[in-house]
Amino acid sequence: MNDFVQGFIKGAKETPKGFFTPAIALWRLLVGVSESLTKEKVR
């Protein structure tokens, strides 16, 4: 488990943008969907 954490940190330092872009895209998708579902629909 310690090797995994060290590898994760090393990968994050080497390629920060490419490493976190998928996570950020998924987060934005979830936020957008949840906002659209909770937003009042105006007719």
C-alpha angles and dihedrals in degrees: 000000000000090000090054092053092048091048091048092052092046091050092047091052094047099047110014098161097044091041097054101031095089092049092048091048091051091048092051091048092052092047092049093049094046091049092049091050095048097041117102113251113233117209 
